[in-house]
Amino acid sequence: MVAPVPAPRPVCRTGGDDDHEYMVGLAERTFVDFGDYRMIIEEWLSAPRVQSVVLEDRGRRLGFALVAQHRALGFWRSTSAELVAIALEPRARGRGLGSLLLRAAEDEARSWSAYEMKLHTAIQNRVARSFFHAAGYRVREGRATFYPNGQPALELRRRLS
């Protein structure tokens, strides 16, 4: 009897210029309540030291993450990273693919020798807060931040090393 061939797992890869419109479109749909993300994502995609990671399954894109490198000032400080965006297609949610994408974004940050990853999420976004908490991210107290439309946000951090 011939053993069945397992279906290929979704994979993460480095994003390229041909992924930009996809990322902008998904961000617009995903973050619509938080502000005009077309312009924001386009700025991040053109910024130096921002790397995109794309999740795909058999050639179909399912999501993306954007990671920004923050170089420390001074000799005694290490590089850190910020997850500036992460988004999944609705059909990809609830299958562990967000965790796969987040790990790939963290691996990208580790490749820069980043000691930690920070991110911001809306206070009212309980699903995202639970997701990031399960991944080891913790709230940094005392930092008031806001989305472009004015919603309050939390800053979360996780050590990578």
C-alpha angles and dihedrals in degrees: 000000000000116000114237116255110241117238112254115262120236112267136207121227138172111276122238140194091277089062096055098092091046092052093046092049095048091047091051091053096041100042099034093124093054103053146288099321096173091079094036095052092044089054092049092048091054095043121105115250095024115121126192125214119196125201115211140169118205092337096314115116114231103174148326144223130206119208123190122203116223114198115209122235113235133028097269098058128084131223117267132191137218126210096219095177141005123174138167131196110252091245090058097053124107095026101094092260094119088060090049090051093046091051090051090051090050090049089053090053091048089054086065090049091249111173095203144012122220130189142169127234132176115265091229093050097097094169093056093043091052092046093052093042090054088052091056101263117143132196117259104221124223099029113116111196132166140201120240091263091052102258113146116248137196125228112225128189139190130186111237100194 
